Amino acid sequence: MNKFAKPLDARLPLAADQIPRDEFERMRRENLARWPTGAEVEFDEAVAYHLSLPAHKRLPMVMRKAAAEGRCLTQPRGGFGTLELQIELMRELESAGLADIVPTTTDSYTRNEQWAKAGYGIEESRKAGRSMLNGFPMVNYGPRQTRKLIEAINRPAIVLSGTSYPKLTAEVGYAAGFTGYLGSGLAYTVSYTKETTIEEGIRNYQYLDRLVALYGERGVELHRRQPGFLTGTNIPPSIAIITGIVDALLAAHQGVRDYGLELAQTLHLVQDAAAIRMARILTQEYLKRFGFEDVFTPITSLHWMGAWPHDESQAAALMAYGGTLAAVSGANSITTKSKHEAFGLPTPGANAEGLRITRMAIYLARNVRLDSMPEFQRECDMIRREVEPVMDKILEMGDGDVAVGTVRAVEAGVLDIPWSPNRSVKSRVMPARDADGYFRILSPGLMPFPEDVLAYHEERLRRRAEKEHIPYGEELAVTSVYELSDPLAKLMPALFK
């Protein structure tokens, strides 16, 4: 037996191979028995409901149509603690925000499978007349009640789970009629958890992706999406793309054929456009290495994932610029934020406003592309030269198995994530902005980037250190993290003299 086969299910060694049907049915029975609402999941009924949905409420069809037409769809985040409040929010996002995709974000208790505490949060929310949870407790409501969310809107709906433990939430969400689910075994585990092993995270999402394949066997296409990074810090595009490729390969091995990738914006127009271009190209190249010729991989651009300014005008500028980046980059969709980002959960009105600001920016930039710019082509080449050595080493370390290779690569520091809270991750790699605003690799840790690529990064970072009179080192990285949350007086002091 493979030495990596430790957690969750000792009957199967860790591998990328699809979970056998009989084994998966046993896993489903055990999973659904963990909370009373699991008994409400009736697979045949759920399949029939999905097949009854019109095309404009099925996310895979909506995404494919938008990709064919070259449109960038809009989608916010959002979740409240009661069914009534969540219905009100989703309707507001659809009607006032004109959202193309309507979300349901789960709460922190649900994300950590603390369903009894989530139930208490529902009661406290009802007493207070406002949400006392930071999301919707989907498992507590179960598929029958949760389906009222799907019936309240006329758009496709996606679950934003924010968890390394998706198994029961996914069963409830898909049975309720959600046609999309955000999350992945590698990205969420290294972003959100401290003790969860990479193997456990991979196994948990192999369950979800095998569930999607089970629906697919019955003619129900469901959208899966890799979440990028939510560490709240800067992630160079190449590292985000490597992680996306790994998660896409893991999903494809389980039978998923509609798998989107999310990329957090760097807020550099050329770099973001190059990142989205190369994420699409490189993901397809690695899928085809394994014979997966038919996987649809749309790309979603994420509004700035770092610290946001408190000044609402500055926040509005970040939203508008983010919409511009998504449009120019050719992203298939954008996940939006609001002017309240620095303060906590936005009101439905503020959330809808963020959607409209972003949509207008997308409209204004809809016909702009950078393909002919030498700088754009150079950045595309640089991203490829950073991604391929790491991806190839991951596959080599797993003897061709991406699941095993990923665990071994993280253990060895070959795959590393800046500022990850997870104990399995070395977090020795360190990015910083250069003099021109690009994210560069300040310290590679043990990641096998080519020497000439690292020299290119260092030269540009040293130029910034010289220009700003900052010592060449970690201070470059730290100032890059907090820069965009600073007030204008600090960003542009000359204006205030």
N, C-alpha and C positions, 0 to 999 in steps of 0.2 A: 504493500500500500504506500502511496505517496506520503512522504513525511509531513506535507503541509495539510493533510486531512485531519484537522483537530476539531474545530468548533461545529456546532449546529447538528450535522448529520453524519455520524461516523460511518454510515453504510456506504457512502460514496466518497472516494478521494476527490480533492479539489481538481477540477478540470474544466476547460471551456466547453466540452461536449454537452449537447442538449440532455437535460434530465430525462431519463426514461419515463414513459407514460405511466406505468404502474407505480413507480416510485413517486412520481409527482402527485398522483391521486392520493397516495397515502399521506404525503406532506400536506396536501390541501385539507384533508379530513382533520388532521391534528391542528392545523392553523385555525380553521373556522371554529373549532371547539374552544378556543381560548377566551372568547367573550360572547355573551348571549346573542348579540345581533349577528354573529357569524352564521347562526342557524337560518337567518333570513335570506342568505345568499342561495339563490336557485339558478344554477347555471343555464339550464334550458330556457327559463323565463327571461333571464338577462339577455341571452342571445336573441330571442324573439323581439325584445324591446329595442335592442340596438338596430336590428334589421328594419324596424318600423320607423326609425328616425329619418326625417328628410335629409337630403344631402347637405343642406346649409347648416345642419346641426352636428355633422360628423367632421371632427377636426382633420382627419387624414385627407378627406376630399377637399375641404376648405384650403388646407395648406398646399395641396398639389395644384389646385386651380390658381391660387395666388402666385405660385412659383412659375407656372406656365405663362401667366399674364405679366410677370415682372413687378408685382405689387408687394409692398411691405405692410404686413398686418400689424395691428396694435393690440397689446394685451397688458393689463396692469397686474399688480398683486392685490390680494385683499381677502380677509377672513374675519368674521365676527363670531361671538360665542353662542348664539342661538339661531335656530332655523329662521325665525321671523326677521332678525336683523340681517342674516346672510341673504335672504331673498331680497330685502330692501336694497342692500348693497349691490347685488348683481344686476338688479333692474336699473339702478342708477348708472352703473358703469356701462350698461348697454344703451340706455336711452340718452343720458346727458353726456356720457363720455364717448359714445359711438365706438365702443370697443369691438374689435372683430372677434376676439376670443375672450371669454369671460372666465375668471379664475375663482377657485375656492382654495384659499390657503388654510392648512390645518394648524391647530394650536400646539404649543410646546408640549403639553401633557400627552396629546395624541402622538406627537412625533416620537416621544420616548416610551410609548405604550403604557402610560399611566392613566388608564381609562377611568378608574374610580375617581381620581382627582379631576379629570376632565368633567365628569358628571357633577361634581361639586361646583365646578366653575360655571356650568350651565345654570344651576340653581341660583348662584350668586348673581349671575348676569340678569336673570329674570327679576330678582328682587331689586337690583339696582336700576333696572330699566336701561342699561347700557352694557356693552360687552366688557366682561371682566377677564376674558381670555383673548389671546393674541391671534386667534384663528378659529376655524370651525371644527368642532369635535365630531368628525364624521363617523367614527366607529361607534360612538355612543348613540347617535341617531339611527344608524343602520341604513341599509339600502332603500327600504320602503319610504322612510321619511326623507332621506337625502334626495330621492328622486324628485321631490317637489321643487328642488333647486333647478333641475334640468327643465322641468315643465314651466317654470316661471320666466324663462328667457327664450329668445329666438335665435341664439347664437350657439356655436360649439363651446363646451365647457371643459376646462382642464383642472386637474388636481395638482396643487403646488404643495408637496408633502414635507419638504425640508428635513428629511430623516434618512438614517441608515437602516431603519426598521419599517419597510413599507408593506410587509406581507398582508396584514389584515386590512389596512387602509386601502390598499389596491383592490382587494377583493370587494370591499364595500363600495368603493368609488366606481369601479367598472360595472358592478351589478346595478348600481343606481342609474347609470346612463352617461357618466362622464366618458368622453371619447379620447381624452389625453391624460397623461400622467407624467409629472416631472420628477426626476431623481435618478441617481445612478450609484453603483456600488463603490466606485473609486472616488469620484468627486465629492459626494456628500460625506463619505467617511473621513476623508482627509480635511474637509472644511469644518465639520460640525462636532466631531466626536474626539474624545481623549483616549478612552480605553478600548473602543471597538477595534478589532483587528481588521486589516485590509481583507483578509480571507473571509471574515464574517460578513463584511459589507458586500463583497462580491457575491457570496452565496445568497444573501438576502435579496439582492436584485436579480440574480439568476431565477429565483422563484417568481418574481414579478414578470420578468420577460418570458418565462415559460408559460405563465398564465396568459399573456398577450398572444402567444403562439397558439394556445388552446382555443382562444376565441377565434383566431385566424383560421383554424381548421374547420370552423363552422361558418365561415364566410363573413366574419366581423373583423374589419380592419380597425385597429386602434393605434393611436399615436403615442409614441414614447419619446421622451426628451431628456437629454443629458444636461445637467444644470450649470455647467461652467463652475466657477468658484465663488463662494460666498464667505470668504475669510475676511472681507472688509479691507483688504490690502491689495497692493499692486501685483498682478500676475502677468509676466511676459507672455505674448501670444503663443510662442512655441510651446511653453509648458502647458498652457490651456489646451492647445490643439493635441498634444501628445495624450493628455488625459481623456479628451474627447474621443480620440481614435481607439484607445483602450476600451472605453465603455461601449463604444459602437460595436467593436468586435465581439465583446462579451454578449451583448444583446443579440447580435446577428446569429451567433452560435446557438442561442436558445430558440431562434425562429422568428425574431422580430424583423419586419420588412419596412417599417416606417419609423425612423429614429432621427430626431432632430438634435442638433448641438447648439448650445448657448455659448456665446463669447462675451465676456465683460469688456466694455469699452476702455481703451487706454486714453481716450480723448485726444488722440493725435490722428488727424484725418487720414493721412497716408498709411500709417501703421494699422489702423482699424480696417481700412479697405483691403489692405494686403492680408491681414489675418483672416478675414471672412473669405476672401478668395481662396487662400491656401488651406483653410479648414475644410472647405468643400472639396477641393482637388485631392488633398492628401488622404482624407477619410475614405473617399472612393477608391483611391489607389490601394490602400491596405485592405479594404473589404474585398476587392477583386483578387488580391493575392490568395485569399482563402476561398475563392470561388463564389463569393456573394456578389452577384452581378445585378441584383434587383432590389437593393436597399435604397429607399428614398431618404436623403439626409439633408433636410432644409436647415438653414442656419438662422438662429435668433440672436440679435444684438441686445445686450443688457445695458440700460442706463448705468452711469457711473456707480461702481460698487464700493467705492471708498467712502471716506467721511464727507458729508455734505455741509455746505455753508448754512448758517442760521438766517442770513439775509435772504428774503424771499425773491428779490430781483436776481441775485446771483444764482439761486436755485432754479429759477425759471430759465435762465440762460443755459444752465447745464442740461435741462430737459430739451430745449430747442436745439442746442448743438448736438445732443445725443440723437435726436430725430434726423438731423442732417447727416450725421455719420452713418446711421443705418441705411438711409436712402442712397447715399453715394456709394456705400459698400456693396449694395445689392443684397442686403439681408432680406430674408423672407418674412421676418417679423421682428418686432422690438418689444421688450418688456419694459414698461414705464414706471417712473416714480412720480413723486409730487413735491410741491414746495414745502411740505411738512416733514420731509425725510429726516431732517436733523432733530426733530422733536418727538418722533414716535409714529404710531399708527395714524395715517391720514383719515380725515372724514371722507364719506362717499363723495361729497362735492369737490373736495380738493383732489381726490383721486381722479375724478372725471375731468377736472381742469387740466391735470397733467397729461391725460390722454389727448385732449384737444390741442394743447400746445405742441405736443409731439407730432400729431397728425399734420398740423399746418406746416411744420418744418419739413416733414417728409414730402409734402406736396411741392414745396418750394424747390427742393433739391432732387426731385424725382428723375430728372433727365441728365444729371451730372455723373460722369464716370471718370476715373483716373487712369484707365488702361494704358494710355499712350505716354504717361509720364515716366521718364527714366528712374526717378526716385521710387515710384511705385513698383516698378519691375525689380529694382535692386532689393527692396524690402521683401518682396515675394521670394526672391532667391535666398535671402538671408534666413527667412523663416524655414524654408525647406531644408537648408543646410544645418539648422538647429534641430529640427524634428527628426529627420531620418536616422542619424546615428543613435539617438536615444531609443526610438521605436524599434530599430533593428536589434539593438542590444537586449531590449526587453524580451523580444521573441526568441532570440538566441538563448537567453538565460532560462526560458521555459521550454527549450527544445521544441519550439513551434507552438506551444500552448500558451495563449495570452494570459489566462488566469494564473497559472503557476508562475509564468515569467513576471507578471506584475508584482506578485507577493515577493518574489526574490529580488526584483529590482528595487522596490521600496526599502526592503531590508538592507540592501547594499548601498543605498544612496544614489543608484543609477537613475532612478526616478525620484525626484525630490520636489517639494512644494514649499514656497516661501511662507514663513510664519504659520505653518499648520499647527493646530492644537493637538494633533494625534501623536501618541507616543511612538507609533511605528515609523513615523516620518522623521528623517534627520533634520530637515529644515535648515540646511547649510547653504542652499542656493539663495542668493540675495539680488533683487533687481533694484534699479534706480533710474530716474529720468536722466537723459543726456542733455546737452546744451540746446538741442533742437526739439526736445519734448518727447522723444521716443523712449519707451522702456527698453533698457539694456541690462545685460547680466553683469552685475558688479562682482559677484563671487559665484562660481559655478558649483561649489561644493564638490561632489564626486560625480556629477553628471558628465557624460562623455561628449561634450561639445568639441568641435575641431579647434585646434590652436589658433588658426588664422581668424576664425570667427570670434573667439574670445579677445584676440588682439584688436579687432575692429571695434568691439564693444568698449574695451578699455580706453582706446584712443578718444572715443567720443565722450565718455564719462570724464576723462581727465580734462577735456576742453571745458566741460561745465564747471568742474571744480576750480579751474583756473579763472574762468569768467566771473564766478560768484564768490571767489575767495573762500572756498570751503575745502577743508582737508579731504584728500582722496581717501574715501573709506566709508564706514557705516553711516556717517552723517548724511551722505548723499541719499542713501536709501530712506532714512527716517524722514527727512524733509520732503521726499517725494510722496510719502504716505499721507501727510496732513495738509499738503499744499493747497488743495482745492477747497478745503473747508475754511481756510483763512479769510478774514475780511479784506476788502479791497485796499484798506489802508496799509495792510502788510504786503499784499501782492504787488501793489503799485504805489509805493511810498512817495514817489515824486509828485503824484497828483495832489498830495495832501500837505505839501510844504508851503 
